[in-house]
Amino acid sequence: MAVPKKRTSKSKKKIRKNVWLNKTNKIALKALSLAKSILTNRSKSFYYGINNELGSKSISNNKE
C-alpha cells in the first residue's frame, strides 16, 4: 500500500526554487549579452548572413 512521503520543509523548497530561478536568470543574461554584442557588431561567437534583398528571392509553387 502506498505511504505518503515526509513533508518537504519550506527552506528546502525555497532553496530548490532559487536554484531553478538562478539557472533561468543566467541563461537570460547570456542571451541579452549576445544580443547586445550583435547590435554593436562586436560578436565573435555568432555568425549570420546579411540579406539586403528580402523579398526578391521568394519561391513560388504556382506554375503560370
C-alpha positions as CSV (number, residue, x, y, z in Angstrom):
1,M,0.0,0.0,0.0
2,A,1.3,3.5,-0.9
3,V,2.5,5.6,2.0
4,P,2.9,9.3,1.8
5,K,6.5,10.6,2.0
6,K,7.6,13.1,4.6
7,R,6.8,16.7,4.0
8,T,9.5,18.9,2.4
9,S,10.4,21.9,4.6
10,K,9.8,25.5,3.5
11,S,13.6,26.2,3.4
12,K,14.3,23.2,1.2
13,K,11.5,24.3,-1.2
14,K,12.9,27.8,-1.2
15,I,16.5,26.6,-1.9
16,R,15.3,24.4,-4.9
17,K,13.2,27.2,-6.3
18,N,16.1,29.7,-6.1
19,V,18.5,27.3,-7.8
20,W,15.9,26.9,-10.6
21,L,15.4,30.6,-10.9
22,N,19.1,31.4,-10.9
23,K,19.6,29.0,-13.8
24,T,17.0,30.8,-15.9
25,N,18.4,34.2,-14.9
26,K,21.9,33.1,-16.0
27,I,20.6,31.9,-19.4
28,A,18.6,35.1,-19.9
29,L,21.6,37.3,-19.1
30,K,23.7,35.4,-21.5
31,A,21.1,35.8,-24.3
32,L,20.9,39.5,-23.6
33,S,24.6,39.9,-23.7
34,L,24.8,38.1,-27.1
35,A,22.0,40.4,-28.4
36,K,23.9,43.5,-27.3
37,S,27.1,42.3,-28.9
38,I,25.4,41.6,-32.2
39,L,23.8,45.0,-32.2
40,T,27.1,46.7,-31.6
41,N,28.9,44.5,-34.2
42,R,31.3,43.1,-31.5
43,S,30.1,39.5,-31.6
44,K,32.9,36.9,-32.2
45,S,30.8,33.8,-31.5
46,F,27.7,34.4,-33.6
47,Y,27.8,34.3,-37.4
48,Y,24.9,35.4,-39.6
49,G,24.4,36.4,-43.2
50,I,23.1,39.8,-44.1
51,N,20.4,39.7,-46.8
52,N,19.8,43.0,-48.5
53,E,17.0,41.9,-50.8
54,L,14.5,40.2,-48.6
55,G,11.6,39.8,-51.0
56,S,13.4,39.3,-54.3
57,K,14.2,35.6,-53.8
58,S,10.8,34.3,-52.8
59,I,10.0,30.8,-54.1
60,S,6.6,30.3,-55.8
61,N,4.9,27.0,-56.4
62,N,2.4,28.4,-58.8
63,K,3.0,27.5,-62.5
64,E,1.8,30.1,-64.9
